[in-house]
C-alpha cells in the first residue's frame, strides 16, 4: 500500500502488536480530545486526554499488525478553544 509522506507514521518491518500509548503535551484546551492509532488508514485504537491534563496513557491496546502494515497516530480536537503544544507521543509495540 502506498502512503504519502505527509501522513507520518511507519511501515512496520515485522509483525507484532501495538500494546500502549503515552502522550505528554502542554494542554489548556477547554474540552477532552482524542489520540488515535491508525493501521493501514483505519482507526484501530483511541485514547482520550481529559481537558487541562498534560499527560495521558493507555496500556491495554491489542492492535495486531504484520510486516508491511502502516501504523501512525493522530490527535483530533473537537470543538472548543485553547492550545495544545509540545506534543510528545510514544506508541509501544511488541514484536
For each residue, the residues with C-beta under 8 A, 3 or more apart:
1: 40 41 68 70
2:
3: 7 9 11 41 70
4: 7
5:
6:
7: 3 4 72
8: 72 73
9: 3 38 70 71 72 73
10: 70 71 72
11: 3 68 69 70
12: 15 16 65 66 67 68 69 70 71 93
13: 67
14: 67 95
15: 12 64 65 66 67 95
16: 12 64 65 93 94 95
17: 61 62 63 64 65 93 94
18: 21 37 39 44 45 61 62 63 65 71 91 92 93
19: 59 60 61 62 92 93 94
20: 57 58 59 60 61 91 92
21: 18 35 37 45 47 57 58 61 73 89 90 91 92
22: 55 56 57 89 90 92
23: 35 47 49 55 56 57 75 87 88 89 90
24: 54 55 86 87 88
25: 49 54 84 85 86 87 88
26: 54 83 84 85 86
27: 49 51 52 53 54 82 83 84
28: 52 82 83 84
29: 33 51 52 77 80 81 82 83 84
30: 51 80 81 82
31: 51 78 79 80
32: 48 49 50 51 78
33: 29 48 49 75 76 77 78 80 84
34: 46 47 48 49 75 76
35: 21 23 46 47 48 49 56 73 74 75 76 89
36: 43 45 46 47 73 74 75 76
37: 18 21 43 44 45 46 61 63 71 72 73 91
38: 9 41 42 43 44 70 71 72 73 74
39: 18 42 44 63 65 69 70 71
40: 1 69 70
41: 1 3 38 70
42: 38 39
43: 36 37 38 46
44: 18 37 38 39 63
45: 18 21 36 37 58 61 63
46: 34 35 36 37 43
47: 21 23 34 35 36 56 57 58
48: 32 33 34 35 56
49: 23 25 27 32 33 34 35 53 56
50: 32 53 56
51: 27 29 30 31 32
52: 27 28 29
53: 27 49 50 56
54: 24 25 26 27
55: 22 23 24
56: 22 23 35 47 48 49 50 53
57: 20 21 22 23 47
58: 20 21 45 47 61
59: 19 20 92
60: 19 20
61: 17 18 19 20 21 37 45 58
62: 17 18 19
63: 17 18 37 39 44 45
64: 15 16 17
65: 12 15 16 17 18 39 69 71
66: 12 15 69
67: 12 13 14 15
68: 1 11 12
69: 11 12 39 40 65 66
70: 1 3 9 10 11 12 38 39 40 41
71: 9 10 12 18 37 38 39 65 91 93
72: 7 8 9 10 37 38
73: 8 9 21 35 36 37 38 89 91
74: 35 36 38
75: 23 33 34 35 36 84 87
76: 33 34 35 36
77: 29 33 80 84
78: 31 32 33
79: 31
80: 29 30 31 33 77
81: 29 30
82: 27 28 29 30
83: 26 27 28 29
84: 25 26 27 28 29 33 75 77 87
85: 25 26
86: 24 25 26
87: 23 24 25 75 84
88: 23 24 25
89: 21 22 23 35 73
90: 21 22 23
91: 18 20 21 37 71 73
92: 18 19 20 21 22 59
93: 12 16 17 18 19 71
94: 16 17 19
95: 14 15 16
